[in-house]
Amino acid sequence: MSKSEEFYEKLNNQLESTNTWPNFYLFKFIIESESNNLETIKVIFKNLDSEINTKSSKNNKYCSISIKAFMKSPIDIINIYKDVGVKIPDVISL
């Protein structure tokens, strides 16, 4: 099992044991500001009941994104993290 598979399995177990589903989940990402990455993230979340907040770093090089979304299950959360990671390889997921 790869490290990323282990990470997602651990995340799934933590989410299953600490929450009841469906429920709201807070996603956090950091991206480079001078890219289309924010638009890519908005497209990923467009069909979800979500609230997106952004904040630029002091020098405007990076942008932090917080997204509160209503999720059906931990698997849906993990699938979004994987989708963002594929579409934005240099994203930092928190």
Buried (B, 14 or more C-beta within 10 A) or exposed (E): EEEEEEEBEEBBEEBEEEBEBEBEBEBEBBBBBEEEBBEBBBEBBEEEEBEBEBEEEEEEEBBBBBBBBEBEBBBBBBBBBEBBBEEBEEBEEE
